[in-house]
């Protein structure tokens, strides 16, 4: 039986706009990028699993609680579902930066946990992020990588938004 393909998305800067407020610590601070629901829905419809893997060191630093983070993710999922998009699972590293955990990107621990639970193939799957730490995590496990933004990158593809990332991913997965 063929393993499914997956797309793992970083949260801040990929799914939600955090330019005005760098750290989203409450559900009312969560602002979904306008194109994201449609892009995720297209990935869903193409048969790919869609996950979120996000570093949320604000919990470890005491800026928010695990419950507040959960409320933010409930709001994210609600907004996506409202527009027909689905996220299959969310992986979170709540450790403070510098704690030396194996889950905080650029380490691939969250990606490995998702793969272990859902059985997708790294080689035919994609990691999408707005930072080089996201790219590094994906590359560490052999995923194809997409960088959102315009910075110099080691990613396989660089684009300004998730819509064009989804176009590239769907095309690349079909080859």
Buried (B, 14 or more C-beta within 10 A) or exposed (E): EEBBBBBBBBBBBBBBBBEEBEEBBEBEBBBBBEBBBBBBBBBBEBEBBBBBBBBBBBBBEEEBEEEBBEBBBEBBBEBBEEEEBBBBBBBBBBBBEEEEBEBBBBBBBBBBBBBEEBEBBBEBBBBBBBBBBBBBBBBBBEBBBBBBBEEEBEBBBBBEBBBBBBBBBBEBBEE
